[in-house]
Amino acid sequence: MEILNYTISYLLSGIFVSFILDLQQDHMTKKGIMEQEFRDNWGIAERLIVILLWPIAIIIFLKALLK
């Protein structure tokens, strides 16, 4: 039962991170920082990868953001 709680927490955290990344991409697209073509390529497959591998996704996003 405890493993189920950890799994649900991990997946919910991934969903939250994916949501935040979507909001950030929308904001960056509206400001002209990110090209619309990149935003259009952000699909369900990429969202699922972020949900499953969100700790790595956060590190990659922060490195790109701070450049």
Residue pairs with C-beta under 8 A, 6 or more apart in sequence:
11 51
13 54
14 50
14 51
14 52
14 53
14 54
15 51
17 50
17 51
17 54
17 57
17 58
18 47
18 50
18 51
18 54
21 50
21 57
21 61
22 42
22 47
24 61
25 34
25 38
25 39
25 42
26 39
28 34
29 35
29 36
29 39
49 57
50 57
